[in-house]
Amino acid sequence: MIKPIILANAVTTVLMIAYVLCALFVVLLPDLSFSITQTWFHFLNVGSVHGVATSINIGSVVIGVITLGATVWILTYRSASLYNKWVK
């Protein structure tokens, strides 16, 4: 039996840390981050958003962490709850 709240807290914590580290990576090494992103999304031209990424500010990071955290927590909690229901 999975405890939904514990799983949701753990997954959300890991993803929020990853989000902040990713934002720092983009701010500190924008060219490298766009090179890596281009290899992941080879069908998109990520170069067109390069100027937007260099204007990342603390406010946008905070809003991103909050909205990502809430979304991930809810989805993880619901997934664990459904798993527990269906495993019976």
Number of C-alpha atoms within 10 A of each C-alpha: 10 11 11 20 15 13 16 21 16 13 15 22 15 11 16 19 13 13 17 15 12 13 21 14 14 18 16 12 12 17 15 12 17 18 12 12 15 15 11 10 10 10 8 11 12 14 13 8 10 15 10 9 14 14 10 14 11 10 9 12 15 12 11 16 19 13 13 15 22 15 13 19 22 15 14 21 21 15 15 19 17 12 14 14 10 8 8 6
